[in-house]
Amino acid sequence: MRPVLILMDPQGRKYPVALEESMVRVRGLGTFEAAKLLASVGRKVSVGDRSFLVLAASSRDLRDTMDRGPQTFAHKDLASVLFEADIGAGARVVEAGSGSGALTVALARAVRPNGHVVSYDVREESLAVARGNVERADLAGIVEFRQADVRQGIPERGVDAVILDLPDPWAAVPAAWEALRACGHLVTFSPNMEQVKETVAAVRGLPFVGVRTVEVIEREMEVREVGVRPSFAALGHTGYLTFARKVLDKF
Ligand SMILES: C[S@@+](CC[C@H](N)C(=O)[O-])C[C@H]1O[C@@H](n2cnc3c(N)ncnc32)[C@H](O)[C@@H]1O
């Protein structure tokens, strides 16, 4: 596997590196010798009078440096999806829509090396941004992108999880039920309560159990010599996650 590297400057700014050739261009910084960067993971490199730490990209680094199209999944929501939907190595997952691919990258990293992610979007522009981010993260072999409206049906069968991040996820709940294996996980993400109400009504109309909706709230701490306290940065709202598991019979 080609390593994915990040250069971090003293202010914590991150620059993604794509190691495709012997010399690599890093957006906004210039050209670097690939072999030198690879030999410097965890160390400092200098370019003129600037210095950078060479880091092996973490999930957070990839999420922080990706190209943005539509609104992307936040870190805290990504982590919750992976835990709640049991997404690990070997899992087969369907998601819609691809958007900017923030969730796609997190899913693909979790299911590798032998899992698979099918990512649907109706918009070619979204698919292009998501595909670029997946390729930059060296995950193209794990993800298959398809242009389709999942409300019309999801042809996959027996998948471990379906994740819907669409304006009207409720309209794709029947298709998700068909695609899931017994006991597979459905996850939907919506910014507004009205969407949650409609989605939960659709889920309750089908054989699903464990239906829960949560808002994940993360509060960052500022740890200083004096005055350790929560950050003054606003606790921004992202959205609500609804979880459910497919069963074959209803009580
Ligand atoms: C908010 S974005 C998804 C963001 C993505 N989860 C991420 O983390 O980057 C919603 C995407 O859903 C797509 N979409 C909307 N309705 C759809 C549908 N019925 N089927 C497939 N994709 C759809 C939109 O084109 C848009 O790109």
The ligand as an SDF file (V2000), in Angstrom:
LIG
                    3D

 27 29  0  0  0  0  0  0  0  0999 V2000
  -24.6410   16.0860    2.7780 C   0  0  0  0  0  0  0  0  0  0  0  0
  -24.0400   15.2980    1.3590 S   0  0  0  0  0  0  0  0  0  0  0  0
  -23.2660   13.8390    1.9740 C   0  0  0  0  0  0  0  0  0  0  0  0
  -21.9530   14.1370    2.6890 C   0  0  0  0  0  0  0  0  0  0  0  0
  -21.1150   12.9160    2.9160 C   0  0  0  0  0  0  0  0  0  0  0  0
  -21.7480   11.9740    3.8210 N   0  0  0  0  0  0  0  0  0  0  0  0
  -19.7400   13.3080    3.4500 C   0  0  0  0  0  0  0  0  0  0  0  0
  -19.4160   12.9500    4.5810 O   0  0  0  0  0  0  0  0  0  0  0  0
  -18.9770   13.9700    2.7360 O   0  0  0  0  0  0  0  0  0  0  0  0
  -25.5130   14.6470    0.6140 C   0  0  0  0  0  0  0  0  0  0  0  0
  -25.2720   14.0280   -0.7520 C   0  0  0  0  0  0  0  0  0  0  0  0
  -26.3860   13.1980   -1.0540 O   0  0  0  0  0  0  0  0  0  0  0  0
  -26.6250   13.2400   -2.4350 C   0  0  0  0  0  0  0  0  0  0  0  0
  -28.0040   12.7610   -2.6420 N   0  0  0  0  0  0  0  0  0  0  0  0
  -29.1570   13.4460   -2.3650 C   0  0  0  0  0  0  0  0  0  0  0  0
  -30.2330   12.6650   -2.6220 N   0  0  0  0  0  0  0  0  0  0  0  0
  -29.7380   11.4690   -3.0510 C   0  0  0  0  0  0  0  0  0  0  0  0
  -30.3600   10.2450   -3.4460 C   0  0  0  0  0  0  0  0  0  0  0  0
  -31.6980   10.1270   -3.4530 N   0  0  0  0  0  0  0  0  0  0  0  0
  -29.5710    9.1910   -3.8380 N   0  0  0  0  0  0  0  0  0  0  0  0
  -28.2080    9.3360   -3.8460 C   0  0  0  0  0  0  0  0  0  0  0  0
  -27.5830   10.4730   -3.4720 N   0  0  0  0  0  0  0  0  0  0  0  0
  -28.3220   11.5230   -3.0740 C   0  0  0  0  0  0  0  0  0  0  0  0
  -26.3550   14.6990   -2.7960 C   0  0  0  0  0  0  0  0  0  0  0  0
  -26.0720   14.8290   -4.1750 O   0  0  0  0  0  0  0  0  0  0  0  0
  -25.1590   15.0520   -1.8870 C   0  0  0  0  0  0  0  0  0  0  0  0
  -23.9300   14.8970   -2.5740 O   0  0  0  0  0  0  0  0  0  0  0  0
  1  2  1  0
  2  3  1  0
  2 10  1  0
  3  4  1  0
  4  5  1  0
  5  6  1  0
  5  7  1  0
  7  8  2  0
  7  9  1  0
 10 11  1  0
 11 12  1  0
 11 26  1  0
 12 13  1  0
 13 14  1  0
 13 24  1  0
 14 15  1  0
 14 23  1  0
 15 16  2  0
 16 17  1  0
 17 18  1  0
 17 23  2  0
 18 19  1  0
 18 20  2  0
 20 21  1  0
 21 22  2  0
 22 23  1  0
 24 25  1  0
 24 26  1  0
 26 27  1  0
M  CHG  2   2   1   9  -1
M  END
$$$$
